[in-house]
Amino acid sequence: MATRRKVLGDAHVDRAEARKTAFDATFQTMITEGAWGTLWSDPTISLRERSMLTLALLAAAGNFEEIPMHVRATRNTGASPGDIMQAFLHVAVYAGVPKANHAIKLAKATLAEMEGETT
């Protein structure tokens, strides 16, 4: 949970926890323990690198709904807008231009929203 909060921020995690129900509690526990407690907490690569990998994989797999959340997380992981673009350029070459194009559109809108927010 500490890594999840470090990457996504307390406000995001608090909202997710508040929406948790008995129906999805087991799934939420699995994600927290597996993704955040094991994968994201492993020190082998940096959070910045994990952000770039995650964004590229989400785009390549067409899982666009999580891209804005992970673009927002770059505020906490140290991945820059340039890093984000590099990840999506890899997607264009290895997974297809349409997927990269859509991911870039989402990232561009999210980055613009983040610029307008106070931190």
N, C-alpha and C positions, 0 to 999 in steps of 0.2 A: 504494500500500500504506500510505503514511503517513496518508492521509485515512481509509482503511478502519479502521486501528488507532485513530485519534483518535475516530472515531464509535462503533465497535463494541467497542473495548477490545482490549488485547493477548491476554487469555485467550480470548476468542471467536475471534479470528483465528488464534491458535495452534492451537486445536482444529480449526477448519476446514481449515487447512493440513495438519495431521496426518492428516486423513481423505481428503485429495486423492489420487486414483489416476491412473494413466496414462489411464484411460477418461475422466475428467472434467477433466483438467488444462487442456485447451484452453478449456473452458467457464469454469473458474475464472479463467483469465488474462483472458478477455473481460470478465467481470464486474469484475475488479479494475481493468482499464484503462478500460473504458467507463463503468461506474457510478461507481466510486470515483475513478479518475484523471481523468476528464473531468467528469461531471455533479456529483458531490458536491464536487469540488475547485474548481469555478467560483465566484469570489467575488461574483457578481452578487447572490445572495441568501444569507442567513445559514444556518448549519447548523440553527438553531432552526426557521427557515421550511421548510427541506428536510425536517426531521423531520415537521412538521405535514402538508406535502404528501404525503409518502410514506405516512404512516399513513392519511390520507384516501383516497389512491388504492388502497392495499392493501385497505381495507375496501370501497370502492366496487366494486372488481373481484372481490371475494369471495376474495381471496388471504389468508385468515386465518392461515395457518401462519407467516407472517413477522411478524405484528403483535407478538407478545411480544418478539421480537428488537429490533424498532424502538422499542418502548416502553422497553426496557432502554437503548437507545442515547440516549434523551432525557437520561439522567444525564450524558452527555458533550456533548450539543448545546445544552442550555439550555432545551429545551421543557418547560414545567411540566405537571402534571396538568390544570390549567385549559386550557392550550393543546391538549392531547390531546383533551379533551372538546369544545372548539370545532371541532376538525377532524372529530370524529365527528358533531357536530350538523349540520355541512354535508353529511356523507354522508347523514344521515337525510332531509334536505330534497331533495337532488339525486340520490341513488342508492337510497334506500329505508330505511325504519325497520328492517326485519329485519337488514339488513347492519350498520347502525349499532349495533343492539342487541347483536349477536354480538361486534362489535369492542369495544364498551364492556365486555362481560363479560370478554373476554380481557385488556383493559387493566387492568381493576379487579383481576383476579387477579394479574397481573404486578406492578402497583404494590404490592399487599399483600406479595408475595414480596420485592420490593426493599426495602420498609420493614424487613423482618426480617433483611436481610443487613447485614453490616458493610462499610463502604466503605474 
